[in-house]
Every structure is written in C-alpha cells, then in structure tokens.
C-alpha cells in the first residue's frame, strides 16, 4: 500500500517475473473486509483492474472509514496470485 485516505487506498504494484513463472498485466486487485475472506478469496468489497504496464499504482475509492481491508492480486482470467 502506498497511500490512503479515509475513503480510498492506493496500491503500487510491479511484476518482476514473466510467464510461465509470473503473470502478465493487467491484474485484478481485490479488496476484502476480513482476513478470512481474503484468504478464501470470498466476497470482495471492491475490485480494480490495473493497466497494461508491468508496474503502476491503482486507487480504490468508496471505502468505509475505520474499516480494516485486505487485498489480493489475481489475473483477468481468474488465476489467483500467491501473495
């Protein structure tokens, strides 16, 4: 995480490895309201798709102040990236 306000979070990402060991952009950043949901990839409260670049920053808005959030990365085909 590289920045936050009371209602948004900014996440900077970069990909070092290319397939078959890594992933190609774009990626899906999923935000969860509990650690358990993040571990199980259940009920994301928000998702954003990155650009085509191998590095960048995405911002997710509309968050509830005072709430803890967890995020995970996946690809646009539904593969989940181990974080």
N, CA, C and O atoms as a GROMACS GRO file, in nm:
protein
  332
    1UNK      N    1   0.085  -0.116   0.000
    1UNK     CA    2   0.000   0.000   0.000
    1UNK      C    3   0.090   0.123   0.000
    1UNK      O    4   0.189   0.129   0.073
    2UNK      N    5   0.055   0.219  -0.081
    2UNK     CA    6   0.139   0.338  -0.090
    2UNK      C    7   0.069   0.465  -0.045
    2UNK      O    8   0.133   0.570  -0.035
    3UNK      N    9  -0.059   0.457  -0.018
    3UNK     CA   10  -0.130   0.576   0.027
    3UNK      C   11  -0.271   0.542   0.066
    3UNK      O   12  -0.329   0.444   0.017
    4UNK      N   13  -0.328   0.623   0.155
    4UNK     CA   14  -0.465   0.600   0.197
    4UNK      C   15  -0.526   0.730   0.246
    4UNK      O   16  -0.458   0.817   0.300
    5UNK      N   17  -0.655   0.742   0.225
    5UNK     CA   18  -0.734   0.848   0.286
    5UNK      C   19  -0.840   0.777   0.368
    5UNK      O   20  -0.835   0.655   0.384
    6UNK      N   21  -0.935   0.851   0.422
    6UNK     CA   22  -1.040   0.785   0.500
    6UNK      C   23  -1.133   0.702   0.412
    6UNK      O   24  -1.203   0.614   0.463
    7UNK      N   25  -1.136   0.728   0.281
    7UNK     CA   26  -1.228   0.655   0.193
    7UNK      C   27  -1.162   0.593   0.070
    7UNK      O   28  -1.232   0.544  -0.019
    8UNK      N   29  -1.028   0.593   0.062
    8UNK     CA   30  -0.962   0.531  -0.053
    8UNK      C   31  -0.827   0.475  -0.013
    8UNK      O   32  -0.770   0.510   0.090
    9UNK      N   33  -0.778   0.386  -0.099
    9UNK     CA   34  -0.647   0.326  -0.079
    9UNK      C   35  -0.576   0.321  -0.214
    9UNK      O   36  -0.639   0.291  -0.316
   10UNK      N   37  -0.447   0.350  -0.215
   10UNK     CA   38  -0.366   0.339  -0.337
   10UNK      C   39  -0.263   0.228  -0.316
   10UNK      O   40  -0.195   0.222  -0.214
   11UNK      N   41  -0.253   0.141  -0.417
   11UNK     CA   42  -0.164   0.027  -0.410
   11UNK      C   43  -0.069   0.033  -0.530
   11UNK      O   44  -0.113   0.039  -0.644
   12UNK      N   45   0.061   0.032  -0.503
   12UNK     CA   46   0.161   0.030  -0.608
   12UNK      C   47   0.204  -0.114  -0.631
   12UNK      O   48   0.228  -0.189  -0.536
   13UNK      N   49   0.212  -0.153  -0.757
   13UNK     CA   50   0.248  -0.290  -0.791
   13UNK      C   51   0.362  -0.288  -0.894
   13UNK      O   52   0.382  -0.189  -0.965
   14UNK      N   53   0.435  -0.398  -0.900
   14UNK     CA   54   0.533  -0.418  -1.005
   14UNK      C   55   0.552  -0.569  -1.021
   14UNK      O   56   0.547  -0.643  -0.923
   15UNK      N   57   0.573  -0.612  -1.143
   15UNK     CA   58   0.590  -0.754  -1.175
   15UNK      C   59   0.731  -0.775  -1.226
   15UNK      O   60   0.774  -0.712  -1.323
   16UNK      N   61   0.803  -0.863  -1.160
   16UNK     CA   62   0.942  -0.889  -1.195
   16UNK      C   63   0.951  -1.007  -1.292
   16UNK      O   64   1.026  -1.002  -1.389
   17UNK      N   65   0.874  -1.111  -1.266
   17UNK     CA   66   0.882  -1.233  -1.346
   17UNK      C   67   0.779  -1.233  -1.457
   17UNK      O   68   0.667  -1.187  -1.438
   18UNK      N   69   0.816  -1.285  -1.572
   18UNK     CA   70   0.724  -1.304  -1.683
   18UNK      C   71   0.678  -1.449  -1.684
   18UNK      O   72   0.741  -1.534  -1.620
   19UNK      N   73   0.571  -1.481  -1.755
   19UNK     CA   74   0.526  -1.620  -1.764
   19UNK      C   75   0.638  -1.709  -1.815
   19UNK      O   76   0.720  -1.660  -1.893
   20UNK      N   77   0.648  -1.835  -1.776
   20UNK     CA   78   0.546  -1.909  -1.706
   20UNK      C   79   0.552  -1.895  -1.554
   20UNK      O   80   0.460  -1.942  -1.485
   21UNK      N   81   0.654  -1.834  -1.499
   21UNK     CA   82   0.666  -1.821  -1.353
   21UNK      C   83   0.588  -1.703  -1.297
   21UNK      O   84   0.550  -1.705  -1.180
   22UNK      N   85   0.564  -1.604  -1.377
   22UNK     CA   86   0.495  -1.484  -1.330
   22UNK      C   87   0.365  -1.461  -1.403
   22UNK      O   88   0.306  -1.555  -1.457
   23UNK      N   89   0.320  -1.339  -1.405
   23UNK     CA   90   0.192  -1.303  -1.466
   23UNK      C   91   0.212  -1.181  -1.554
   23UNK      O   92   0.297  -1.096  -1.528
   24UNK      N   93   0.132  -1.173  -1.656
   24UNK     CA   94   0.132  -1.056  -1.742
   24UNK      C   95   0.016  -0.965  -1.702
   24UNK      O   96  -0.090  -1.014  -1.662
   25UNK      N   97   0.034  -0.834  -1.713
   25UNK     CA   98  -0.075  -0.742  -1.687
   25UNK      C   99  -0.181  -0.754  -1.796
   25UNK      O  100  -0.150  -0.802  -1.905
   26UNK      N  101  -0.301  -0.712  -1.772
   26UNK     CA  102  -0.345  -0.646  -1.649
   26UNK      C  103  -0.372  -0.747  -1.538
   26UNK      O  104  -0.393  -0.866  -1.562
   27UNK      N  105  -0.372  -0.696  -1.416
   27UNK     CA  106  -0.406  -0.774  -1.297
   27UNK      C  107  -0.536  -0.721  -1.237
   27UNK      O  108  -0.577  -0.608  -1.265
   28UNK      N  109  -0.600  -0.803  -1.156
   28UNK     CA  110  -0.718  -0.761  -1.081
   28UNK      C  111  -0.676  -0.749  -0.935
   28UNK      O  112  -0.623  -0.844  -0.878
   29UNK      N  113  -0.699  -0.634  -0.875
   29UNK     CA  114  -0.673  -0.615  -0.732
   29UNK      C  115  -0.808  -0.625  -0.662
   29UNK      O  116  -0.898  -0.546  -0.687
   30UNK      N  117  -0.820  -0.724  -0.574
   30UNK     CA  118  -0.945  -0.746  -0.500
   30UNK      C  119  -0.925  -0.702  -0.356
   30UNK      O  120  -0.822  -0.731  -0.294
   31UNK      N  121  -1.023  -0.632  -0.302
   31UNK     CA  122  -1.019  -0.580  -0.166
   31UNK      C  123  -1.124  -0.653  -0.082
   31UNK      O  124  -1.238  -0.668  -0.125
   32UNK      N  125  -1.085  -0.698   0.037
   32UNK     CA  126  -1.172  -0.776   0.124
   32UNK      C  127  -1.185  -0.708   0.259
   32UNK      O  128  -1.094  -0.638   0.304
   33UNK      N  129  -1.300  -0.728   0.325
   33UNK     CA  130  -1.325  -0.664   0.454
   33UNK      C  131  -1.287  -0.752   0.572
   33UNK      O  132  -1.303  -0.711   0.687
   34UNK      N  133  -1.237  -0.873   0.546
   34UNK     CA  134  -1.190  -0.957   0.656
   34UNK      C  135  -1.073  -1.042   0.607
   34UNK      O  136  -1.062  -1.074   0.488
   35UNK      N  137  -0.988  -1.077   0.700
   35UNK     CA  138  -0.872  -1.162   0.666
   35UNK      C  139  -0.919  -1.297   0.615
   35UNK      O  140  -0.862  -1.351   0.520
   36UNK      N  141  -1.023  -1.352   0.677
   36UNK     CA  142  -1.076  -1.481   0.638
   36UNK      C  143  -1.127  -1.479   0.493
   36UNK      O  144  -1.102  -1.573   0.417
   37UNK      N  145  -1.197  -1.373   0.457
   37UNK     CA  146  -1.245  -1.362   0.319
   37UNK      C  147  -1.129  -1.348   0.221
   37UNK      O  148  -1.133  -1.403   0.112
   38UNK      N  149  -1.026  -1.273   0.260
   38UNK     CA  150  -0.910  -1.257   0.174
   38UNK      C  151  -0.839  -1.392   0.154
   38UNK      O  152  -0.801  -1.425   0.042
   39UNK      N  153  -0.823  -1.468   0.259
   39UNK     CA  154  -0.758  -1.598   0.249
   39UNK      C  155  -0.838  -1.691   0.158
   39UNK      O  156  -0.781  -1.764   0.077
   40UNK      N  157  -0.970  -1.687   0.171
   40UNK     CA  158  -1.056  -1.774   0.091
   40UNK      C  159  -1.102  -1.714  -0.041
   40UNK      O  160  -1.178  -1.778  -0.114
   41UNK      N  161  -1.056  -1.592  -0.072
   41UNK     CA  162  -1.098  -1.522  -0.194
   41UNK      C  163  -1.249  -1.513  -0.202
   41UNK      O  164  -1.307  -1.535  -0.309
   42UNK      N  165  -1.317  -1.481  -0.090
   42UNK     CA  166  -1.463  -1.474  -0.085
   42UNK      C  167  -1.509  -1.330  -0.068
   42UNK      O  168  -1.448  -1.253   0.005
   43UNK      N  169  -1.617  -1.295  -0.134
   43UNK     CA  170  -1.688  -1.169  -0.113
   43UNK      C  171  -1.601  -1.044  -0.117
   43UNK      O  172  -1.597  -0.970  -0.019
   44UNK      N  173  -1.532  -1.018  -0.227
   44UNK     CA  174  -1.456  -0.892  -0.234
   44UNK      C  175  -1.552  -0.773  -0.226
   44UNK      O  176  -1.660  -0.776  -0.283
   45UNK      N  177  -1.510  -0.670  -0.154
   45UNK     CA  178  -1.594  -0.549  -0.142
   45UNK      C  179  -1.565  -0.451  -0.254
   45UNK      O  180  -1.644  -0.360  -0.279
   46UNK      N  181  -1.452  -0.468  -0.322
   46UNK     CA  182  -1.417  -0.382  -0.436
   46UNK      C  183  -1.311  -0.452  -0.518
   46UNK      O  184  -1.232  -0.531  -0.467
   47UNK      N  185  -1.310  -0.422  -0.648
   47UNK     CA  186  -1.206  -0.473  -0.736
   47UNK      C  187  -1.172  -0.365  -0.838
   47UNK      O  188  -1.256  -0.285  -0.876
   48UNK      N  189  -1.046  -0.364  -0.880
   48UNK     CA  190  -0.999  -0.271  -0.981
   48UNK      C  191  -0.900  -0.346  -1.071
   48UNK      O  192  -0.827  -0.433  -1.024
   49UNK      N  193  -0.900  -0.312  -1.198
   49UNK     CA  194  -0.810  -0.375  -1.294
   49UNK      C  195  -0.696  -0.277  -1.323
   49UNK      O  196  -0.719  -0.159  -1.348
   50UNK      N  197  -0.573  -0.329  -1.320
   50UNK     CA  198  -0.456  -0.246  -1.348
   50UNK      C  199  -0.448  -0.216  -1.497
   50UNK      O  200  -0.523  -0.273  -1.578
   51UNK      N  201  -0.359  -0.130  -1.531
   51UNK     CA  202  -0.333  -0.101  -1.672
   51UNK      C  203  -0.245  -0.208  -1.733
   51UNK      O  204  -0.214  -0.307  -1.668
   52UNK      N  205  -0.206  -0.190  -1.858
   52UNK     CA  206  -0.124  -0.290  -1.926
   52UNK      C  207   0.024  -0.286  -1.888
   52UNK      O  208   0.101  -0.370  -1.934
   53UNK      N  209   0.065  -0.190  -1.808
   53UNK     CA  210   0.205  -0.176  -1.769
   53UNK      C  211   0.244  -0.280  -1.664
   53UNK      O  212   0.158  -0.329  -1.590
   54UNK      N  213   0.371  -0.314  -1.659
   54UNK     CA  214   0.420  -0.411  -1.560
   54UNK      C  215   0.438  -0.349  -1.422
   54UNK      O  216   0.467  -0.420  -1.326
   55UNK      N  217   0.421  -0.218  -1.411
   55UNK     CA  218   0.424  -0.151  -1.281
   55UNK      C  219   0.333  -0.029  -1.288
   55UNK      O  220   0.308   0.027  -1.394
   56UNK      N  221   0.285   0.009  -1.172
   56UNK     CA  222   0.196   0.125  -1.166
   56UNK      C  223   0.128   0.135  -1.030
   56UNK      O  224   0.167   0.067  -0.935
   57UNK      N  225   0.029   0.219  -1.023
   57UNK     CA  226  -0.048   0.239  -0.900
   57UNK      C  227  -0.196   0.239  -0.935
   57UNK      O  228  -0.238   0.298  -1.034
   58UNK      N  229  -0.275   0.172  -0.852
   58UNK     CA  230  -0.421   0.174  -0.866
   58UNK      C  231  -0.480   0.231  -0.738
   58UNK      O  232  -0.424   0.215  -0.630
   59UNK      N  233  -0.593   0.298  -0.751
   59UNK     CA  234  -0.662   0.354  -0.636
   59UNK      C  235  -0.804   0.299  -0.632
   59UNK      O  236  -0.874   0.296  -0.733
   60UNK      N  237  -0.845   0.255  -0.515
   60UNK     CA  238  -0.980   0.205  -0.492
   60UNK      C  239  -1.049   0.302  -0.397
   60UNK      O  240  -1.000   0.325  -0.286
   61UNK      N  241  -1.160   0.358  -0.438
   61UNK     CA  242  -1.234   0.453  -0.356
   61UNK      C  243  -1.364   0.394  -0.304
   61UNK      O  244  -1.394   0.277  -0.327
   62UNK      N  245  -1.439   0.476  -0.233
   62UNK     CA  246  -1.568   0.435  -0.179
   62UNK      C  247  -1.558   0.347  -0.057
   62UNK      O  248  -1.651   0.271  -0.028
   63UNK      N  249  -1.448   0.355   0.016
   63UNK     CA  250  -1.429   0.270   0.134
   63UNK      C  251  -1.491   0.332   0.258
   63UNK      O  252  -1.515   0.453   0.263
   64UNK      N  253  -1.517   0.249   0.356
   64UNK     CA  254  -1.578   0.292   0.482
   64UNK      C  255  -1.470   0.330   0.582
   64UNK      O  256  -1.384   0.248   0.613
   65UNK      N  257  -1.472   0.454   0.633
   65UNK     CA  258  -1.372   0.495   0.732
   65UNK      C  259  -1.371   0.402   0.854
   65UNK      O  260  -1.475   0.356   0.898
   66UNK      N  261  -1.251   0.376   0.906
   66UNK     CA  262  -1.237   0.295   1.026
   66UNK      C  263  -1.246   0.144   1.002
   66UNK      O  264  -1.247   0.067   1.098
   67UNK      N  265  -1.253   0.101   0.877
   67UNK     CA  266  -1.262  -0.041   0.843
   67UNK      C  267  -1.126  -0.091   0.799
   67UNK      O  268  -1.057  -0.025   0.722
   68UNK      N  269  -1.088  -0.210   0.847
   68UNK     CA  270  -0.965  -0.274   0.801
   68UNK      C  271  -0.995  -0.346   0.670
   68UNK      O  272  -1.101  -0.406   0.655
   69UNK      N  273  -0.901  -0.341   0.576
   69UNK     CA  274  -0.915  -0.408   0.447
   69UNK      C  275  -0.791  -0.490   0.417
   69UNK      O  276  -0.681  -0.456   0.461
   70UNK      N  277  -0.808  -0.598   0.341
   70UNK     CA  278  -0.701  -0.682   0.292
   70UNK      C  279  -0.712  -0.687   0.141
   70UNK      O  280  -0.822  -0.684   0.087
   71UNK      N  281  -0.598  -0.694   0.072
   71UNK     CA  282  -0.605  -0.702  -0.074
   71UNK      C  283  -0.525  -0.820  -0.126
   71UNK      O  284  -0.429  -0.866  -0.063
   72UNK      N  285  -0.567  -0.869  -0.243
   72UNK     CA  286  -0.501  -0.980  -0.312
   72UNK      C  287  -0.496  -0.947  -0.460
   72UNK      O  288  -0.575  -0.866  -0.509
   73UNK      N  289  -0.404  -1.011  -0.532
   73UNK     CA  290  -0.390  -0.993  -0.675
   73UNK      C  291  -0.430  -1.120  -0.748
   73UNK      O  292  -0.400  -1.231  -0.703
   74UNK      N  293  -0.496  -1.105  -0.860
   74UNK     CA  294  -0.528  -1.215  -0.949
   74UNK      C  295  -0.513  -1.167  -1.092
   74UNK      O  296  -0.496  -1.047  -1.117
   75UNK      N  297  -0.520  -1.260  -1.187
   75UNK     CA  298  -0.516  -1.214  -1.325
   75UNK      C  299  -0.658  -1.206  -1.380
   75UNK      O  300  -0.753  -1.249  -1.313
   76UNK      N  301  -0.674  -1.152  -1.496
   76UNK     CA  302  -0.807  -1.129  -1.552
   76UNK      C  303  -0.874  -1.257  -1.599
   76UNK      O  304  -0.992  -1.255  -1.636
   77UNK      N  305  -0.802  -1.368  -1.600
   77UNK     CA  306  -0.860  -1.497  -1.636
   77UNK      C  307  -0.908  -1.575  -1.514
   77UNK      O  308  -0.959  -1.686  -1.528
   78UNK      N  309  -0.890  -1.518  -1.395
   78UNK     CA  310  -0.936  -1.584  -1.273
   78UNK      C  311  -0.829  -1.656  -1.194
   78UNK      O  312  -0.858  -1.710  -1.087
   79UNK      N  313  -0.705  -1.658  -1.243
   79UNK     CA  314  -0.596  -1.720  -1.167
   79UNK      C  315  -0.562  -1.631  -1.048
   79UNK      O  316  -0.563  -1.509  -1.059
   80UNK      N  317  -0.534  -1.693  -0.937
   80UNK     CA  318  -0.503  -1.620  -0.815
   80UNK      C  319  -0.354  -1.622  -0.790
   80UNK      O  320  -0.290  -1.726  -0.798
   81UNK      N  321  -0.300  -1.506  -0.762
   81UNK     CA  322  -0.158  -1.492  -0.741
   81UNK      C  323  -0.128  -1.507  -0.593
   81UNK      O  324  -0.191  -1.442  -0.509
   82UNK      N  325  -0.033  -1.589  -0.560
   82UNK     CA  326   0.004  -1.609  -0.420
   82UNK      C  327   0.075  -1.484  -0.370
   82UNK      O  328   0.173  -1.438  -0.429
   83UNK      N  329   0.024  -1.430  -0.260
   83UNK     CA  330   0.084  -1.311  -0.200
   83UNK      C  331   0.123  -1.336  -0.058
   83UNK      O  332   0.176  -1.247   0.009
   0.00000   0.00000   0.00000
